[in-house]
Structure formats: structure tokens, C-alpha cells
């Protein structure tokens, strides 16, 4: 039997990423992404609908996401959906569905350094990859 769990979203980062470390020292960064779509109401009027996604990045991708992302940045996230559950202090079972990222690409052009020419098309998009980080 074949199955697939893949998510691709393009949207704006909802707030500055939050990075923390597991007890074993692995970095993990969490951030939210908002996507928008236009729908028509029953009266035929256009209305913007926003969907929020919680995103989690691990290890090197966590470090890179924490450094390069910020509130309002346009971002592409690719990963898989994962739902976790826990028992709250109120005795209720709680659930949270998150996108576990395996790729994060910054879609906004980076600021030009002195002497650089403006890039056009896909060349202006900044993808967060291990080669982009100097360490």
C-alpha cells in the first residue's frame, strides 16, 4: 500500500521564529505561516480567508530558519503534517497539528549589498540551504 504525507505552503511568517534546544542539544525552531485565499460570500462579495499553519524545523534547518526568517517575510515551506497530543492540566486531551519542515525557502529578495545589481526572476529569491550559512 502506498501513502503520501506532503504539504507545500506559500505565505507570510506570522511572527519572529522561536528557537529552543531539546535536552539532547538538537535545535528546533517554531514559527507560524499565514496563507490567504479569496472566496465569494453567499451575497457574491469577495472575502479574504486566512489559514494559519504551525511550522517546526529541526537541526540545521532550525538554525537557518531562526536566522533568516522574520515576521511578514514571504516563505515557501515543504514538509509533512504531524499531529501530536497531550493531556492538559485540566484533564482534557489536547491536539496540535504541525508542518514538520524539510525545506524552507525565503521568497523575498534580499537587500542588495553595495555594488550588486538587482536580480530578476527566480535568481532574486533566497532559499535557505546549508550552503547559505557560513558555519
N, C-alpha and C positions, 0 to 999 in steps of 0.2 A: 504494500500500500504506500502510495506517495502522499506526502503532505508538504505544505509550504506555509511559512510564517514570515512574511516580509512586509515592511512598512517603508514608504517613501513619503516624506512631507517637505514642503517648502513653506516657510512662514517667518514671522518675526520673533526673535527671542523676547520673552516676556519680562525678564529681569536679569540682573547680573548672575552668572553661574555661581554655584556654591560647591567648593571642593572640600573634601574631607578624606581621611585615610582609614582603612579598615584596621582592626587590631594587628593584622599581619603586615601592615605597611603598604597595601595597594591603594593608589589614589582612585577616587571615584568622584565624578562631578555630575551634579544635577542641575537642570535648567528647564524652563518651560518654553514652548513654541506655540504661537497662535497662528492659525490659518483662517482665512476668510473666504466666503463664497457669497454670491448674490442669489437670492431666491425671490420669487414673486409671492406676495401675500394673497389671500383669498380675494382681496379687492383689486388685485393686479398691480399693486405698487411694489417697486423693488425694495428689498430689505437685505442688509448685510447680516450674515450669520457667522459667528466666530466659534471655532472649536479649539480647545486648549489641549496640548499634549505634554505630558511629563516625560522628559528625556534623561537617561542615565548613560554616562560614558565611563569606561574603565581604563585604568593603566595609562599608557602613553596618550591615548585619545582624550582621556580625562584631563591630563595636564595641558594639552594643546587647546582643548575647548575652554578651559578656565582662563588661559592667557589671551585668546583671540576673540572670544565672544563677549558680547555685552548687550544690555537692554536695547531693543529696537533693531538690532542687526538682522539682515535678511540671511537666512540659513537654509541649507538643504541637509536633511537628516535621513539616513538609511539605516534600518536595523530590523529588530523583531519585537513583537509585542510580548510582554510578560506580565502576568497578574500575580501579585503576592497578597497574602492575607495574614492577619494577626488578630489576637484578642485584645481589645482595648480595656482600659481601666474600668470602663462602665459595664464590662462583661459581654459587650457586643462584638461580633466578628466584623472586622473591617477589611476592605479590599482596595487595592490600588493597582491600576493598570498603567504600565510604563513602556516607553520605547527604549529598548536596550540598543544603543547606537553602535554600529560597526563602521560607520562613515559619517563624517560631518564636514560640510563644505560651506565656507563663507562665500556668499554670492555677491556681496558688495565689493566695489573696487576699493583697494587700499589707498590711502593718501600717497600722492607722488612725492618722492624724495627730490631734492634739488638736482636738476639736470635730467630727470627722467621725462620721457614722453608719455602722453596718455595712451593707454592700451584700449583697443576696441574689441568688441565681441567677447568670446569666452576667455581671451587672454587676460581680461581685467578682473575675472573672478578669482577669488583667493580660496584655494582648497586647503584645508588643514590636513597635512600629511606629515609623516615623520621627517621627511627631507626639509620641511619648512622651519623646523626648530633647530637652533644652533647647538643644542646639547644632546 
